[in-house]
Amino acid sequence: MSYEITNILDLLKQNPDEVVQWLLDEFRCTKNEEVDKFVHNKAIPFAKQGLAVTYFVFSSSGDLAGIFALANKTLTVETENISSSLQKKLEKFGKYDAAGTRITVPGILIAQIGKNENAEFPFAGSELLRLAEQQVGQIFYKAGGRIVYLECEHKPKLFQFYESCQYRSIGDRIQKEPEQDDIDYRVYIKFLDPMKIDLNN
């Protein structure tokens, strides 16, 4: 099945915010409450502020199959959590802190990704991730870069999924939430060469 990828900024240029919000409200991902909240409450303001851009994935029948959001964000990696070979690869793109225990590198964060439970046709998570990587590859092709990364909750099924898609764990981080329990995330990284991936749907 073919898919059409639409940048939320294109929709906002062509339509009132209310129309775009109506489309966002059609999305449901009850398996991941954070994705659901982002799509319904933050997708438009984050896009307008330049913090993260949401992409709609439509099937050939016009069905909203899923979404993903990308953000241009630096990544700090603790060298004790990675192999020496990965450290050498990261050295090409980033710089160490004064103590030499961390490397900060530029990258593209897949900030949110989720399938729409209201979609008429089933949609594989691996295909949605491939489409997100395709958009990242286009950015790298035009502006340079190699590093894409994401953060996921501590769930074995998620670990298995991302590792099956050739992502490598670089450790965990704790996100403090006001008046809520802290959230423990695992960070995964992947190198994308735009010359080696299909940049077209």
N, C-alpha and C positions, 0 to 999 in steps of 0.2 A: 504494500500500500504506500502511496506517495503522501507526503505531508507538506504543508505550507507553514513557514515560520514567519511570524509577524512581530515586529518590535513594537512595544507599547507606545513608544514616542511617535511612531507613524500613526497609530490610532488616535492619539491625543491631538495630533496636528489636524486630523480630518474630522474629529467628532468632539462634541461637548464631553466634559468629564463624566457627566451622568451616564452617558451611553457606554463609555468604557467601563465604568464601575458596574453597570448592569451585566456586562460580559464577564467581568471578574467574579461577580456574585453567582454566576452559573457554575463556577468551579467548586468542587468538593474533594477533599482529601482527608477523611476522618482518621486515617492511619497515622497521619502526621499533623498534629494540631498546630505546630509552629508554621508549617507551610500554609495551612488554611488561613491562619491569622494574618500572615504576611500578604497573601493574595488579596484578601478582603479589605484589609486596613492600611497597608503600607505600599502596595505596588505603585500607585499613582504618585503619592508624595515623594517616594524614594527616587522614582524616575525623573521627576521634575527637579529635584535637588541634586541630581547627578550621583546619588549614592549607590544605586543598583538599578539595572534595567531588566524588566521582565519581558520574556518572549512567550508568545502564544503559539502552541503547536496545533494546527488544524488538520484534520484528516481530509482526504479528497472529497468527502461528502459534506464538508463544512463543519464537522463536529469538533468541538474543543476537546482534544485528546489529552493535553497536558500543558504544563508550564515549566519554565526554568528562569532563574534570574542570575545575571552575571554582574560582578563588581570588580573594578580595577583596584586591587588592594595588596599591599606588601605583606609578606609572610616572614615571620621570624622562626627560625628552626634551631632547636637545641642540638648541638653537635653530638652530645652524649647519646641521643636517641636514634642516630642514623649510622649507617655503615661508612667506612672510609671512602668507598667508591661513590656513594651518593654525595658525600661531602665534597668530593672533587668536582662533581658535576655542578653542584650548587655554587661553588666558588667562581665559576665562569660568569655568573649572573649577579652575584650579590657581594656583600662585604661583611666582615666580622666586626663584632663589638670589641671594645678595648681589651676585654679579658680573653677574647678568642674562643668563647664558649657558645656563641650564637652567630648565625648567619642570617642577615636580612636580605630577602630577594623580592623582586617585583613579580607579580603573578596575577592571574585571573581567578577569582573565587567564584565557584558555582554556589551562589549564596542560598538558593532555594531550588528544589526540583521535585516535581510530583505529578502523578497521573490523575486525571479527572475521573472520579467515580461515577459521574453522571454521563460519561461518554457512552455512545451506543456500541462502539466496537472495543474489544480488549486491546491493550497497548502495552508492549513489553517495556519494563524499566530499562533494560539495556539499550533499547532503541531510542528512548527518550534521552538517555545519557549520551549516546552517540550523536544525536542532533545538537545537544548542548556543546559537545566537544567540537562539532563542525563549526559552530558560530565562533568559538574560541580560536579555532584554527584560522578562520578568516581574519580575526583581529591580529593574530601573530603574522599572518601573511602580509598584511598591510603595514604593521607598525613594529614588528619584531617581538621576540619573546618565545618562551618554550614552556613555562610552568603554569599548570592549572592545578587547583587544589579545592578541596571541599572538607566540610566537617560533618560528622554524623554522630547520632546518639549511640550510647554503648549497648548495641544489640548485635548478637552474633550473626544474625541473618544479614544485617547491613554490612558487617565486616566481610562476610563471605562474598556478598554481591560485589562490593567495590574492588576487592582483591581479585575476583574473577574477571574484572574489567581492567586489570593491570594497574591498579592504584596501589601505592606503597604507604604504609603507615609511618608517620614521623612523630608519633607520641600523642598524648592527650592534653586537653586544656579544660579548665573549669570556668564556667560562665556564672557570675554572681547575678542572681535575680532578686530584686527588692520584694520582700514579703513572700518569697517562694523558696523552695529548695534549690540548691545550686544544681546546675546542669553540667554533666560530664560529657565532653565531646572527644571523639577521636579524629585526628587530622590525617587526611590522605592526600598524597601528591602524585602527579603524573607529568611526564615530559611529552609534549606534543610537537611533532615536526610538521609544519603545514605543507611541506613538500611531499609528505608521505601519506596524507589523508585526503579523502575525497571531500572537497569543499562545496559540493553541490548535493542537494537532496537526492 
